[in-house]
């Protein structure tokens, strides 16, 4: 199982590599230069605070016509501070101009605080003299952004020229984590993780207990669970090696079925994971969001469970989950009725649902009792 590969990478307890040495190898200069140790590791402020338990998810709310448009809006990523929402969109006005071919580009919506509405999305290349992240006339465009916890790295999927297959995984770095338009030239993650097939929906995870860094992603490469049809997407995980490169993707059997299992989004403590799937057992819509848990990062994932009818919508698509840093807010896209995409397409609009951290409620209750 892939967990053994993690243990082999760091060695036995007490003899493993320090976290900050994982990226200091001599090889793979292109990726290693982008994945600098100073850029990868998150700041340890509230990371020791235990996450959860959580209450139920609220009724989803459409983000409205400022963020959503009559075009495709989907596949989001939320920054650690909750003030930048990266979205995939085929709207006009980006590097493809009128974008008559409706190619996907990555945009960002900002807000001054978590209590105010999101502003109109701005293309990531809006202030560049030449396109850096989004490219004109890319076959299907860039999509599925994902941010590292420290905010210095942006992972995404792209079919740009020079890759290994139909779509590859790339990473871009920025020096200022607060500059949403300061991204540098993307670097292909290499031919170990990428194949001649499609690799998509990257999700970066750093295990604070072991220092191991992995990337979850989806791929339609052969080798899925028995009964999978050709072209079906499954869940894989790749481990970052000593030389700063991501290794071959390994199928995650607990999360993969003979059906499409896409876009894993792991909670920052590594104990809860969301993905969208069209597996039939327990499905509510044409595709739903499912959740899996585990007791520790060394344990296998539990069988995914449907998130239920509050979040998922009967006969329509609910997909591409993106979880906030504190685990209480989930963004996703859906083509359910009532959206701003006209007519509703495969992706639809971006929605948000929230849940309460019950531990915070316990602290609030205790604080209230002390004031009485």
WOKARA-V30902 format. One record per helix or strand. SS is the DSSP state (alpha for helix, beta for strand). FROM is the first residue (numbers start at 1). TO is the last residue. If there is no record, write none. Layout:
SS&FROM&TO, SS&FROM&TO
//
This chain:
alpha&2&10, alpha&19&21, alpha&29&34, alpha&37&40, beta&54&54, beta&61&62, beta&73&78, beta&84&89, beta&94&94, beta&97&97, beta&104&110, beta&122&123, beta&141&141, beta&143&147, beta&153&158, beta&167&173, beta&187&188, beta&198&206, beta&213&219, beta&234&240, beta&246&246, beta&250&251, alpha&253&255, beta&261&266, beta&272&277, beta&287&293, beta&305&306, beta&317&323, beta&329&334, beta&349&354, beta&357&357, alpha&358&371
//
